[in-house]
Amino acid sequence: MSAPHRGNRRPPSRRHRPALDGARLTAFDVLDGVSSRDAYANLLLPQLLRERAADLAERDAAFATQLAYGTLRATGTLDAVLATLVSRPLAELDPRVLDLLRLGTHQLLDLRVPAHAAVDTTVALTRAIVGTGASGLVNAVLRKVAAGGDRAAWVDRLGGDGDQRLALATDHPRWIVEAWRDALGDEAEVEPALLADDAAPEVHLVARRVPREQLVEESGGQPGPWSPYAVRLGGGDPARVRSVREGRAAVQDEGSQLAALLLARAPLEGPDVAWLDVCAGPGGKVGLLAAVRPEGVRLTAADRAPHRAELVRQALRDEDDVEVLVADGREPPWAPGSFDRVLLDAPCTGLGALRRRPEVRWRRTPDDVAPLVELQTALLDGALASVRPGGVVAYVTCSPHTAETVAVADAAAGRDDVEVLPVAPLFPEVPGLAHGAYGQLWPHRHGTDAMFMALLRRTR
């Protein structure tokens, strides 16, 4: 399935329209921000909900969230349907009209919204936001969508081969379907893995400076099954939890916690006094490393982007003995072999966290992979240069794409001064983790983001 149509840049949308349906208006404003400003929905939506808390009941806020995230997640499939019903290319539509059509079509195909309600409310939004002329087009198209049946009927009508139908049914670009098959190596797991990307994720907390039992009691959550520091919430705003507000706990996916713990648990030869997180921003993993390091370990956090280094400083505001640097791991300012343990959480496509960032699946393209692999390879070379002989490097990415994971780690392991240490034995409590000598987490197996983990030791 091709990427959705972005359309032309739009004029600013009018705000403060209290007479309109508040939940649907909020959902549209999220789509508008993503389309017109490249905003991230997981940042924009909470901001809008806070600003409109007085006007949106809890049920309305939940519906706005479901509607915004669901529409963004399904954008490619929705566009495939709409392209058969609109007489000109979707890219030629007013971008606001296209977002409104997507909003209405998602309600008709994927939510239990009566057709008349989905059509009438979307037409009313269109009339207020764009104008009467556009509302006629939206009315006509959405009535055709409704007449065509549910999602399954539309997938049948759109046709295509097996991968194309799977892409439409699970709201993924075709290239990601193919990448998941390659990474999983088991056809039976492909569809469950893709569907797990479409499920709303739980909020995970990390107990950094508070006993996990206390965090469970404060939050009303449950202990995470894999990380001894994880708490999984059934719902609600994590900011309501006192330890989160006070910085003794934080929001962090349990898979990311395991990636940090990989470095701390790795077997080491020789001294263990200096640790480095080479791409530390925004500070989640290094925050956990600061909490679990043995007494006397010197911890350094680096990031090449000044604003991300500042986020690390904020995350570590209670850890005044952690050194935070603005530094590029490809050309490190520290001497070679300065560290005993190095964590490289490399920049990647982010395909392992699609359930948390629904628009990313349509922003990324196959062309993004090769430049990132080049960057990952250079950063891993720098990380291996930064660790002393006998020390270890943990290479992790929030992507299961084999080009960003196994291929990068294998290339480093091919050096005559590097050996691979198996990941799975360090996490005997986590089933289905082993990916050869490496580790791969999956939402459908573990309820975490799809984190990849490799452990490499400098031998000389």
Number of C-alpha atoms within 10 A of each C-alpha: 20 16 18 18 20 18 19 14 12 13 10 10 12 10 9 9 12 9 7 14 15 20 24 24 22 24 27 24 21 28 31 21 17 17 22 19 11 12 16 17 23 15 11 15 23 15 12 15 20 11 11 16 13 8 13 18 13 11 10 18 24 13 17 23 22 15 25 24 25 23 27 27 25 26 28 24 30 24 21 20 21 21 15 14 15 14 8 10 12 21 14 12 17 16 22 26 21 22 26 26 24 26 26 31 31 25 21 25 20 15 14 9 14 11 18 13 13 22 25 16 16 27 25 17 20 24 16 15 20 16 14 13 10 17 22 13 15 24 18 14 20 25 17 14 24 19 11 14 13 14 20 14 11 19 19 12 12 15 11 14 8 8 15 20 19 20 25 27 19 21 26 27 24 18 16 19 21 14 16 22 19 15 17 18 10 10 11 10 14 20 17 14 20 24 16 20 27 19 14 13 20 15 19 24 28 28 25 22 20 16 13 21 14 12 27 20 11 14 23 16 19 17 19 19 15 20 20 16 24 29 29 22 20 13 13 12 10 18 13 11 19 14 20 21 12 11 17 17 26 24 17 19 24 26 26 26 25 25 26 24 21 24 25 21 12 20 15 15 13 11 11 16 15 17 26 27 27 29 27 26 24 18 23 21 22 28 27 25 22 21 15 15 17 12 8 9 15 17 22 20 27 25 24 18 14 14 13 18 23 18 17 24 22 14 18 22 13 13 14 9 13 18 14 20 20 19 19 16 23 18 13 18 12 11 10 14 17 16 27 24 28 29 28 27 26 22 17 22 24 19 22 23 23 25 23 19 19 25 25 19 25 21 13 16 15 10 8 12 15 12 11 17 20 12 16 24 20 15 24 26 15 19 29 26 21 27 24 22 19 19 27 32 31 27 26 27 26 27 25 28 26 16 16 26 26 22 14 19 23 13 11 19 17 11 10 10 14 19 16 19 19 18 24 22 13 14 17 11 12 17 12 14 22 17 18 11 16 23 24 29 28 23 22 19 17 18 18 24 28 27 27 28 34 28 24 25 25 23 14 10
